[in-house]
Amino acid sequence: MSDPTSEPKSEQALRERIASDMPRVVTELERLVRIPSMGYPDSDPANVRASAEATREILKEAGVENARLLELDGGHPAVFGELAGPGDAPTILLYAHHDVQPEGPLDQWDTPPFEPVVKDGRMYGRGAADDKSGIVVHAAAIRALLADGDPPVTIKVVVEGEEECSTEHLPQLVGGHADLLRADVAVIADGGNYRTGVPTLNSSIRGVTDIVVQVRVLPRAQHSGSYGGPIPDAITALSRMIASLHDDKGDVAIDGLKRFEWEGTQIPETEFRDESGVLASVEMIGSGTIADRLFASPAVAVLGVDAPAIAGSSPQIVPVARARVSLRLAPGDDPGAARLALVEHLREHGPWGVEVTFDGSSGFEAGHGYMFDTSSPTSRAAMEALAKAYGRDAIEVGSGGSIPLVPMLTETFPGIEVLIWGAMDERSFIHSVNESVELSEVERIALAEALFIRNLGEGIDGPGARLEE
């Protein structure tokens, strides 16, 4: 251990180190964004492996000398490394993911998605925010802490390689490497701030499940002039089934799903509309406050449809059509039961005796939601670190998104405390075109993480108190 009387450990020292480190952080993030690490079956798995290798090298260069790939049978590799702290110190697990969403329509990007561009303080590119920013945040925080010598706590880092595309190998990653990942606290750098410059601790996540539903009316296409009228086409039947998923107010109409009133920070509708860019003519659907609908209620979205495209279509009765339907769930709802309820609803609403079948192998088999205890000493310390890094009080806001890893961590390691924050903001457009991250947010989240880890080592409520009330 370094001599605490001779080496700087002040907040100002950490702030200055991370600020001076930002050119390197930007270069590392650019390196990662250039790799099209999409993990879906129709993408090149070599790119995900290249992303894992780059992540490993970045962590090694940050001081995590034993960083290595965790191979998953049939899956994309994760990256793991560990820095040993004092024997009586807590263990913190730092999480991010290096895989990304598909780029979407290329003609809608202002710049090529895998050619990072910095403009007006923001880096644009697929994965710049979600979640390659999390990787460089961890590396920057570790470098700043190691300038004082040995780490104040045991630091473990795990960077997942298929968060965006599948939960199939998540049990193998967590349960199969439980001894490696075991920790007292987990920091999930896959969240974001309510607004740019507003430090935010995410206080909940929604659950998620999905299904592919197929409708068939004919073994093969038939001429719409000769047979149209008596025989429905598959797209029309499927459309009626999808329309039945909401009632007239726009609330999800699937029986048995949980919902409740959100008691935390509220979201003004005007801000929500401005952030989303929704057309002025489009009404908000559903009932309750925006926060009720976003954080504490189910939501249904159709993610994709397989049917003949307009280009090349012909006058036929379309025999078969498919749709991938995603269902977000209020925290505490059971995704397995919810999936069955979704299947039963669609089956019951299949019109005119059409054949309805389901495929559950589309990706996210089940992801539980979660609500965090933000009153614990650990959460209060995280809020304090955020406040110091940003120079203003931090807030707690729920998340409408889902991180299947979180409930798996809490089930595998009873008593672990989980914190979610990150460099994303309302302008990051994650999962959409023109994804970006504010580089000043990367800097401040890295500082908050370094401050939090330092304080965790010193004892949250003073020396020796650590994680206790």
N, C-alpha and C positions, 0 to 999 in steps of 0.2 A: 504493500500500500504506500502511496505517496504521503509525505508529511503534510498534514492539514494546516500546519502553522506557516508553511513556506510556499505553498502553491495556491494560486487564486481559485476560489470557488464561488465567487460572487455572481449575482445575477448579471451584473454588467460585463463580467468576463465572458460568460456564456453568450451574451447578446453580441458582443464584439466578435467572438470566434465564428459564430454562425453567419453574421453579416459578411465577414471577410471570406467566408467559405462559399458564398453564393455563386460566384462564377463557376466553381467546380460542380456545384449542385445543378446548375443549369446545363452544363455539359453532360452530366450523367443522365439527366432527364431527356435531353435531346437524343442521346444514344439509345435509350430504352424506347422512345416514341418511334424511332425509325424502324423498329422490328414489328412487323404485322402479326403479333402473337395471338391470333384468333384460334380458339380451341375447338371450334365446332367440327363435326365430322367431314364437312366438305372443304375444310381449310388444311393447309400444309402443316402437319405436326412439327416439322423441322423448325418452323418459326417460333413455336412455343418453347421448344428446347433451346433455341438460340437466346430467347428472352431469359430463360432460367439461367443459362450460362453467364449472360451479361449481369444479371442480378447477383449471382454468386461472386463475380469479380468485383462488383461495386461494394459488396459487403466486406469482402476480404480486404480491399484497399482501405475501407473505413476502420479496419482493426479487428474484424471478426475473422480471424485467420483460419478457423476450422469450418467456415461456410462451405456447404456441400449440397448436392442435389439429393432429394428424397424421391426415389423412383416408386411409382405406383403402378401395380399390375394393370395394364390396359389403359392407363391414364397418362396425363401430362405431368411432368416433374414439378415438385415444389422445391423450395430452397430453405435450408435450415442452417443456423449457426448459433453459437453460444459463447458468452463471455462470463467467466466465473467471477462472482463477487465475494465479499466476506461470508464466512460460513454461517453466521447468524442473520444475514440480511435476507430480505424477501427476494422472490424471483418474479421478474416481469417478462411477459411474452409480448413482443411487438409483431403485429400482423399487417400484411398488405397482400395484394395479388398482382401478378405480372401478366395475366392474360387480359384480353380486351374484347370489346364488342366488335362485330363486323362494322365496316366503315359506312354502310348505307349508300344512298345514291351519290355517286362521285360528282355528278354535275351540280349538286347542291352545296358542296364544300367550296369555301372561298380560296382555300389553299389545299394542296394534296394532303390527305389525312395522315400519311406516314412520312411526311417531310416537315419536321417541326419548324415553326416560324414564331418568332417573338415580335409582338407588336403592342405598343402602348402598355408594356409591363405584363402582358399575358403571353403564355406559350400556347399555340394552337397545334392540335394534332390528336389523333385517336389515342386514348390512354394517358394523355398529359395530365388529366385530373383523375380519372377512374381507371386504374389506381396506381399508376406508375409514380405519381406524386408521392404516394405513401412510402414507396421504396426509398426514394431520395430523402424524404423527411427522416426516416429511421437512420439512414447512413449519416446525415448531417448531425443529428442529435448525438449519435454514438461518437463521432469524431470530436465534437465539442466536449463531451464528458471525458474521453480518454486523454485529452490534453492535460488533465489533472493526475493521470496515472491510472491505476486499476479502477474498474467501474465501482460505483457505490453499492450496487445491487447486482445479483446475477441477471444478466440480460440474455434472453433468447429471442431469436428472430425467425419467423416462419413466413414465407411468401408463397402463396398458393398459385397453382398454374391452371385452374379451371373453374374459378369462382363464377365466371360469366356464362359458362356453357353447361355445367352439369354438377349434380350433387352425388353422382354415382360412387365416386371414389373418396368422398369426404369421410365416411366412417373409417376407411383404411388409413387416411392421412392422420386423423385425430386419435382414434382408438388404437390403430396399429403402431402409433408412435407416441403413446401416452407418456412413457417415461421421458422422452425427449421434450415434450411440450408442456409438461406439468409446471404450473406456475401459481403464484398467489394473485397476480393481477394481469389482465390482458388489455393491451391498448390496440384497438382496431382502427388503423388509419385509413378507413374506407368510408368516412363520413364527410361532413362539411359544415360550413357556417351558414346561418340563416341569410345573411347578407355579407357582401365583401366588407371586411374590417370589423364584423360583429362576432366575437369569439363565442362559439357554441359547443356545448356538450350535448350529444344526441341522447335522449332519454328513453327512446323506445324504437323498436322496429316492427314492421308487420310481417306476418307469415306469408308464404307463397306456395302455390301448387299450380299445375297446368295439365292440360289434356289435349290430345288431337282427336277431334270428332270427324267422322266420315259419313257422308250421306250418299247412297246409291239408289238410282231409280231404274237403271237399265244395265244389261251386261255390256252394251256398247252403244255409241251414239246413234241416234236415228234422225232422219230429216224432220225439221221442225214444221215444215208445211204438211207433210204426210201424217204426222203423229201429234203435232203440237195442239194443245187444247185439252184433250182428255188426259194426257200424260204430263205431269209436272217435270220441270227440269230440276236438277240437283242443287243448283245455286239458289234458286228461289226457295226451295225447302230448307236449305241450310240457313238462309237469311232469316226466315221466320223463326227458326230455333234460336239463333243468336239474338234476335230482337226480344225474345221472351226472357232473356236474362236480366232485364231491368223492368221495373214497373213504370207507370206513367210519369211519376215524379223523378225517375232516374235512379231510384234506390235499387240495389241488387235484390232480385226477386227469388233467389235460391233459398229454400227453407232451411232453417236450423243454424244459420251462421250467426256468430256473435257480433255485437256492436255495443258501444257505450259512449257516454259523453266525455269528451276530452277536458281535463281539468287544468292542464298546463298552459303554456304560452299559446295564445290565439294567433291566427293568421288573417289579417285583413284581406277581404276579397279583392280590393283594388290592387294591393301589392301582389297578390297571387296571380291576378290576371296579367299584370305588367310583366311579372317574372316569366310566366309561361308563354306569353306571346299569343294566347288564344284570340281568335277573331272576335272583334267587338260584338258581333251579332250572336255569338254562341252563348247560350245560357249555361250557368252552372247546374249540374244535375245532382239529384239526391237531396236529402234533408239534413238539418243540423248545421252547425258552424262548419266553416272550411276545415278547421282543425279536426272536428268530429269525423268528417268524411275522409280526411287525408291520413289520420293517425289511428283512429279507433273504429273504423268500419271496413267492411269488405269492399273490394273494387274489382270489376271484371273488365278485361280488355282483350280484344282479338288481335293477336300478334302477327298472324299471317294466314293467307288463304291460298290453297292450291286449286286452281280452276283455269280454264282456258283464258289466255290473255286476249285483250281486244285486238291487238295486232295478230293477224292470222286466224282470227275466229271465223266460224262459218255458220250458216243457218242450220243448226242442229239442236236437238234436245241434249243438253249436257248430261251425261250419265252419272258422273261422280264428282263430288267436290269435298274438300277437306278444309278445316280451320283449326289453328292452334289457339286455344282459349286459355288465358292466364287469369288466375284468381288470387288477389291479394287478400290477406286475412287480418282481422284485428288481433293484437297481441293476446295470447292466451287461447286462441282457437286452435283446434286440432286439424292440421293440414290433411291427414289421411281421411278423416271423416268428411272434411270439406270437399275433397276430391270426389268421394263417393256421392255426396249430395249434388255436386256439379254434374256428374255422369247421369244420375237419376233424373235430374231436372231436364237435361237435354234429351234423354231418352223419352221422357213423358211428353215432351213438346215436339217430337218428330211428327210432322203432319202427313196425312194422306197415306199412312202405312209405309212410308219410305224405309229402306234398310238403314239402320243407324249402328255404327260400330265405333270403337274407341281404341286409341293407341296411347299408352301411358309412358312411352319411352322417349318422349320429346326433350327431356333434360331435367328440369327441377322436379324431382319426384315428391319432395316434401321439405318444407323449411318452416320451422316454427317461428312465430313472433316472440318478442320479449320486451318486458318493461324493466328498467334499471332502477335500483335504489340510489337515487341521487342525493340522499341525505347522509350517506355513509362518510366517514372520515376520508376514505380514498377519493370519492367523488368530489367532496369539498376541496381536497387538495388539488384535484385536476382543475376545478373551476378557478382556484387561486392562481395556478400556473398559467392558465389561459388569460386571466385578467392581467397578470404581470407582463405577459408576452405582448398583449395588444394595447395595454394602457387604458383599459376600460373594463367594466364589469362584464363577466360572461353570462350567457343565458342558457337555459335548457329548452330544447325543442325536440319533439318527436320526429321520427322519420317514416315516411310512407313507403320506403324501400325495404328490402329484405336482405339479411346476411345469414344464410343457413349455418355458417360456422358458429355463430354466437350461442344458440341453444345447445349445440353439440358440445361446446366447451363447458357450459354450465352443467350439463348432464354427466360429462366424463370426469370433471374436476369439481366435485361439490365444494362450495365455499369460494370458488374463484370470483373475483370482482372484474367486471368487464366495462371498459370505457370506450366510447366511440367518438372520434373527432376526425378532422381531416382538412385538407386545403381546398376542397371544392366549395363553390359558392353558387349564387343564383344565376350566374352567367356562364357556368361551366358546360351546360348543355350535354351532360353525360348521356350516353346511349343515342345521341342525336348527331347531326352534322355540326361541324365547326366547334367541336369540343375544345375547351381551353381551361387553363388554370392561371390564376393571378400569382405571379412569382413572389410577391410580398406575402401572400398567404402561406406559401410553402415555407418561407423564412420564419414567419411568426409561429406556425404550428411546430416547426422543428425546435424553436426556442422553448415553446410551452412543454414539449415532450422532454427536452433536456432538463428543464427546471423541475418537472414532475418527478423524473427519475432521481435527480439529486435529492429532492425532498423526501422521496420514498426511502432512500438510503439513510437519511438522517433521522427518520422517524417522523411520521406525518404530524403528530401532535407533540413533537419534541423527541429528543433522543430516547430511544427504548420503547416509545409508544407504538411505533410502526403502524400496523393495520387495526389496532384495537380501538374501541370506543373510549 
